[in-house]
Amino acid sequence: MKHVPVLLDSVLNALGDIKGKRIVDCTFGAGGYSRAFLERGAIVTAFDRDPNVQADAEAMRAEYGERFNFIPRAFSAISELEETYDAIVFDLGISSMQIDNPERGFSFRADAALDMRMDTRDNDGCMNAAQLIEKLTVLEIAQILRDYGDVRNAMQLARVIKEKNPRTTFELRDLIRNPKDVAPVFQALRIAVNDEMGEIRRALTAVPERLVCGGMCICVTFHSIEDRIVKNTFKDWTTVPGDPRMPVVANAPFMAIKAVVPTADETENNPRARSAHMRGVVKSC
Ligand SMILES: C[S@@+](CC[C@H](N)C(=O)[O-])C[C@H]1O[C@@H](n2cnc3c(N)ncnc32)[C@H](O)[C@@H]1O
């Protein structure tokens, strides 16, 4: 299924008039956000670490020429960008193409090798899920299940996983006794395999210096763990250091914009939108 962009109207609404503005789309995916920015006259630099999106990115380059530039790397590489931008946008998580492609190992609904890497190239040293399970201790697996999936009985399940050493999605699925834990276990492993929280933290650290005055950072998140990181980071940025009595003041480095969740209509038309939150901040100078 083609990926339907989530909260795109809210993102466009927050960005306002973007004609001639320079925007970094950190998560190209199916290019839904990038295309909307380009159609409104923006100049776009996009990142994605999934090599499968390369063809779509090349087609976009052919269509929009120098107004579109694609960097096939993890978005934490924004720390290497040497210019400043009017907006830096993240639409986090995985795309419908990734979850729907049975060979990628993201879904417990299809039997496949237990892979779960967004970046399937050999050159970045990222282990797939089966290799990660082999390498980690029971304690480390339990912590991943707890931290990234809120899985109860994480220790017990981690022991079984470590002992049975699953190599396929169905082998892993069949080790999980409580059907309610299946999706959270797959989510937790995916987050660990792709170091998703580390990526967000590193990328956000690089954002303030790469925004112009009045520049905006917008993040769309899909689960509470990544949303907490974004929320707390933005809270730090909108707070004057050393004055906890004044959480949001005019001379803080950033001003928050109102958080948005999808409407009932959007959720009905696009179930992926269900848990989404959009948060944003504007750099004040
Ligand atoms: C939710 S999709 C983005 C969809 C896109 N906004 C659209 O409208 O088509 C997330 C994409 O971000 C990519 N991604 C996730 N984390 C990444 C990271 N740390 N670095 C680069 N790309 C990442 C995934 O490979 C996936 O293609």
PDBQT file of the ligand as one rigid body, heavy atoms in Angstrom, charges set to zero:
ROOT
HETATM    1  C1  LIG A 301       6.811   7.688   8.417  1.00  0.00    +0.000 C 
HETATM    2  S1  LIG A 301       7.899   7.506   7.084  1.00  0.00    +0.000 S 
HETATM    3  C2  LIG A 301       7.926   9.110   6.366  1.00  0.00    +0.000 C 
HETATM    4  C3  LIG A 301       6.849   9.307   5.356  1.00  0.00    +0.000 C 
HETATM    5  C4  LIG A 301       6.946  10.612   4.580  1.00  0.00    +0.000 C 
HETATM    6  N1  LIG A 301       6.764  11.775   5.427  1.00  0.00    +0.000 N 
HETATM    7  C5  LIG A 301       5.925  10.655   3.477  1.00  0.00    +0.000 C 
HETATM    8  O1  LIG A 301       5.035  11.529   3.494  1.00  0.00    +0.000 OA
HETATM    9  O2  LIG A 301       5.987   9.791   2.582  1.00  0.00    +0.000 OA
HETATM   10  C6  LIG A 301       9.430   7.463   7.864  1.00  0.00    +0.000 C 
HETATM   11  C7  LIG A 301      10.620   7.304   6.930  1.00  0.00    +0.000 C 
HETATM   12  O3  LIG A 301      11.749   7.790   7.660  1.00  0.00    +0.000 OA
HETATM   13  C8  LIG A 301      12.833   6.930   7.476  1.00  0.00    +0.000 C 
HETATM   14  N2  LIG A 301      13.632   7.024   8.689  1.00  0.00    +0.000 N 
HETATM   15  C9  LIG A 301      13.264   6.703   9.946  1.00  0.00    +0.000 A 
HETATM   16  N3  LIG A 301      14.263   6.952  10.790  1.00  0.00    +0.000 NA
HETATM   17  C10 LIG A 301      15.283   7.458  10.056  1.00  0.00    +0.000 A 
HETATM   18  C11 LIG A 301      16.588   7.940  10.364  1.00  0.00    +0.000 A 
HETATM   19  N4  LIG A 301      17.044   7.930  11.603  1.00  0.00    +0.000 N 
HETATM   20  N5  LIG A 301      17.342   8.427   9.362  1.00  0.00    +0.000 NA
HETATM   21  C12 LIG A 301      16.872   8.458   8.084  1.00  0.00    +0.000 A 
HETATM   22  N6  LIG A 301      15.649   8.007   7.734  1.00  0.00    +0.000 NA
HETATM   23  C13 LIG A 301      14.870   7.520   8.708  1.00  0.00    +0.000 A 
HETATM   24  C14 LIG A 301      12.243   5.569   7.254  1.00  0.00    +0.000 C 
HETATM   25  O4  LIG A 301      13.123   4.780   6.484  1.00  0.00    +0.000 OA
HETATM   26  C15 LIG A 301      10.943   5.897   6.517  1.00  0.00    +0.000 C 
HETATM   27  O5  LIG A 301      11.128   5.826   5.136  1.00  0.00    +0.000 OA
ENDROOT
TORSDOF 0
